[in-house]
Amino acid sequence: MPTPTKGHRLGGSPAHERHILANLATALFQHGRITTTEAKARRLRPVAERLITFAKRGDLHARRHVLTVVTDKGVVHQLFTEIAPEFSERDGGYTRITKIGPRKGDNAAMAVIELVRGEPVAAKPRRRSRRAVAEAAVTAPETDAAPEADATAPEAEADEAPEALTRQAPVVPEEGEAEDVDEIADETADDEEAEDTDEGDAEASDEDGKPAGDA
């Protein structure tokens, strides 16, 4: 025999509980969402999701199994043709329970159970194998070599910088510096003239065979 569900029974007998859950599942597939007590919603959730899993199979055996719970053939047809294809990419979690507060009168906890339709399925992160992790660790130093090569580029630019500075236009001196430059130029010109006269006298003395002063 199947293991009985923990908790209080819905209704007076197990058969009554099965009928209650069957009626709730029929209403849920027909309307998409229903409002009931939180205890019934939690009991209905695994039953409804199991029926949706059978409907995703789509074969004759699955249809006959669903008909033993949901006796309305129109609802079963809707379950197999409209609801099940929408959950083809989802492995579970077809329903959602939302609490809405206590009910007036007996203060019972109420909830809304609905089908999760038209919502994208979050992609599950793939687990990396040990081999992939080892390969990534081996290839990591190779990827780090590229920044080192780029780091040498600023040094090369720094070495070329002085040559670029030497090619710049000459600096124009200021007024005071210009006068000093002129005086230095005049002194160098006088020194060159004196050297020229000394060389001329020395050549003349060599030609005459006597010093220039004795002539």
C-alpha positions as CSV (number, residue, x, y, z in Angstrom):
1,M,0.0,0.0,0.0
2,P,1.2,3.6,-0.7
3,T,2.6,5.5,2.2
4,P,-0.1,7.9,3.6
5,T,0.4,11.6,3.4
6,K,1.5,13.2,6.6
7,G,-0.8,15.7,8.2
8,H,-4.6,15.9,8.7
9,R,-6.8,14.3,6.1
10,L,-9.0,16.4,3.8
11,G,-12.5,15.1,4.4
12,G,-13.8,12.2,6.4
13,S,-12.3,9.3,4.5
14,P,-9.4,8.6,2.0
15,A,-11.9,8.4,-0.8
16,H,-13.4,11.8,0.1
17,E,-9.9,13.2,0.1
18,R,-9.2,11.8,-3.4
19,H,-12.4,13.4,-4.7
20,I,-11.6,16.7,-3.2
21,L,-8.1,16.7,-4.8
22,A,-9.6,15.6,-8.2
23,N,-12.1,18.4,-8.2
24,L,-9.4,20.9,-7.3
25,A,-7.1,19.7,-10.0
26,T,-9.9,19.9,-12.6
27,A,-10.7,23.5,-11.6
28,L,-7.0,24.4,-11.7
29,F,-6.5,23.1,-15.2
30,Q,-9.7,24.6,-16.4
31,H,-9.2,28.1,-15.0
32,G,-5.4,28.3,-14.5
33,R,-5.7,29.5,-10.9
34,I,-7.9,28.9,-8.0
35,T,-8.3,30.3,-4.4
36,T,-8.5,27.7,-1.6
37,T,-7.1,27.1,1.8
38,E,-3.3,26.9,2.2
39,A,-3.6,23.2,3.4
40,K,-5.6,22.2,0.3
41,A,-3.2,24.1,-2.0
42,R,-0.1,22.3,-0.5
43,R,-1.9,18.9,-0.9
44,L,-3.0,19.7,-4.4
45,R,0.4,20.9,-5.7
46,P,2.1,17.4,-6.0
47,V,-1.0,15.9,-7.5
48,A,-1.4,18.5,-10.2
49,E,2.3,18.5,-11.1
50,R,2.3,14.7,-11.5
51,L,-0.7,14.9,-13.9
52,I,1.2,17.6,-15.9
53,T,4.2,15.2,-16.1
54,F,2.0,12.5,-17.5
55,A,0.4,14.9,-20.0
56,K,3.9,15.8,-21.3
57,R,4.4,12.2,-22.3
58,G,1.4,12.4,-24.5
59,D,0.8,8.7,-25.1
60,L,-2.4,6.7,-24.7
61,H,-1.4,5.2,-21.4
62,A,-0.7,8.6,-19.9
63,R,-4.0,9.9,-21.1
64,R,-5.9,7.0,-19.5
65,H,-4.0,7.5,-16.3
66,V,-5.0,11.1,-16.1
67,L,-8.6,10.2,-16.9
68,T,-8.7,8.2,-13.7
69,V,-8.2,11.4,-11.7
70,V,-9.7,14.1,-13.9
71,T,-12.9,12.7,-15.3
72,D,-13.8,15.7,-17.5
73,K,-12.6,14.8,-21.0
74,G,-12.6,18.4,-22.1
75,V,-10.2,19.4,-19.4
76,V,-8.0,16.4,-20.1
77,H,-7.9,17.5,-23.8
78,Q,-7.0,21.0,-22.8
79,L,-4.3,19.6,-20.5
80,F,-2.6,17.5,-23.2
81,T,-2.9,20.0,-26.1
82,E,-2.5,23.4,-24.4
83,I,-1.0,23.2,-21.0
84,A,1.6,20.4,-21.4
85,P,3.3,21.8,-24.5
86,E,4.0,25.1,-22.6
87,F,6.0,23.2,-20.0
88,S,8.0,21.1,-22.5
89,E,11.2,23.0,-21.5
90,R,10.5,23.0,-17.8
91,D,11.5,20.0,-15.6
92,G,9.3,20.8,-12.7
93,G,7.8,23.6,-10.7
94,Y,4.6,23.9,-12.8
95,T,2.6,25.6,-10.0
96,R,2.9,28.5,-7.6
97,I,1.3,29.1,-4.3
98,T,0.8,32.6,-3.0
99,K,-0.6,33.3,0.5
100,I,-3.4,36.0,0.7
101,G,-4.1,36.1,4.4
102,P,-6.8,34.6,6.7
103,R,-10.4,34.0,5.7
104,K,-13.2,35.9,7.4
105,G,-15.3,33.8,9.7
106,D,-13.1,30.9,10.6
107,N,-9.7,32.7,10.2
108,A,-8.4,29.9,7.9
109,A,-5.2,30.6,6.0
110,M,-6.0,31.2,2.4
111,A,-3.8,30.9,-0.7
112,V,-3.9,31.1,-4.5
113,I,-2.5,28.2,-6.5
114,E,-1.8,28.9,-10.2
115,L,0.0,27.5,-13.2
116,V,3.3,29.1,-14.0
117,R,2.6,29.7,-17.7
118,G,4.4,32.0,-20.2
119,E,7.4,32.6,-18.0
120,P,11.0,32.0,-19.3
121,V,12.9,29.1,-17.7
122,A,16.2,30.2,-16.0
123,A,19.2,28.5,-17.5
124,K,21.0,26.2,-15.1
125,P,24.7,26.8,-14.8
126,R,26.7,23.9,-16.2
127,R,29.0,22.2,-13.8
128,R,32.6,22.2,-15.0
129,S,34.5,19.0,-15.0
130,R,37.8,18.5,-13.3
131,R,39.5,18.2,-16.6
132,A,38.1,21.5,-17.8
133,V,39.3,23.2,-14.6
134,A,42.8,21.7,-15.0
135,E,43.0,22.9,-18.6
136,A,41.9,26.4,-17.6
137,A,44.6,26.5,-14.9
138,V,47.3,25.4,-17.5
139,T,46.3,28.0,-20.1
140,A,46.0,30.8,-17.5
141,P,49.8,31.8,-17.6
142,E,49.7,32.1,-21.4
143,T,47.0,34.6,-21.2
144,D,48.9,36.6,-18.6
145,A,52.0,36.9,-21.0
146,A,50.2,39.4,-23.2
147,P,50.0,42.2,-20.7
148,E,53.7,41.9,-20.0
149,A,54.4,42.5,-23.7
150,D,52.2,45.5,-23.7
151,A,54.0,46.8,-20.5
152,T,57.2,47.3,-22.5
153,A,55.5,49.6,-25.0
154,P,55.6,52.7,-22.6
155,E,59.4,52.1,-22.0
156,A,60.1,52.2,-25.7
157,E,58.1,55.4,-26.1
158,A,60.1,56.9,-23.2
159,D,63.4,56.0,-25.0
160,E,62.2,57.7,-28.2
161,A,61.0,60.8,-26.4
162,P,64.4,62.5,-26.0
163,E,65.1,62.1,-29.8
164,A,61.8,63.7,-30.5
165,L,62.6,66.6,-28.1
166,T,65.9,67.2,-29.9
167,R,64.1,67.6,-33.2
168,Q,62.1,70.5,-31.9
169,A,62.7,74.1,-33.1
170,P,65.5,76.0,-31.4
171,V,64.7,78.1,-28.4
172,V,64.7,81.9,-29.0
173,P,66.8,83.7,-26.3
174,E,65.4,86.7,-24.4
175,E,66.6,90.3,-24.7
176,G,69.3,90.1,-21.9
177,E,70.5,86.8,-23.2
178,A,70.6,88.1,-26.8
179,E,73.0,91.0,-25.7
180,D,75.3,88.5,-24.0
181,V,75.3,86.3,-27.1
182,D,76.3,89.4,-29.3
183,E,79.2,90.3,-27.0
184,I,80.5,86.7,-27.1
185,A,80.2,86.7,-30.9
186,D,82.2,90.0,-31.1
187,E,85.0,88.7,-28.9
188,T,85.3,85.5,-30.9
189,A,85.4,87.6,-34.1
190,D,88.3,89.8,-32.7
191,D,90.2,86.7,-31.6
192,E,89.9,85.2,-35.1
193,E,91.2,88.5,-36.7
194,A,94.2,88.6,-34.3
195,E,95.0,85.0,-35.2
196,D,94.8,85.8,-38.9
197,T,97.2,88.7,-38.6
198,D,99.7,86.6,-36.6
199,E,99.6,83.9,-39.2
200,G,100.2,86.5,-42.0
201,D,103.2,88.0,-40.2
202,A,104.6,84.5,-39.7
203,E,104.3,83.6,-43.4
204,A,106.0,86.9,-44.4
205,S,109.0,86.3,-42.1
206,D,109.4,82.8,-43.5
207,E,109.5,84.2,-47.1
208,D,112.2,86.9,-46.3
209,G,114.1,84.7,-44.0
210,K,114.0,87.3,-41.3
211,P,111.6,88.1,-38.6
212,A,108.9,90.6,-39.4
213,G,110.2,93.0,-36.7
214,D,113.7,93.4,-38.2
215,A,112.5,94.5,-41.6
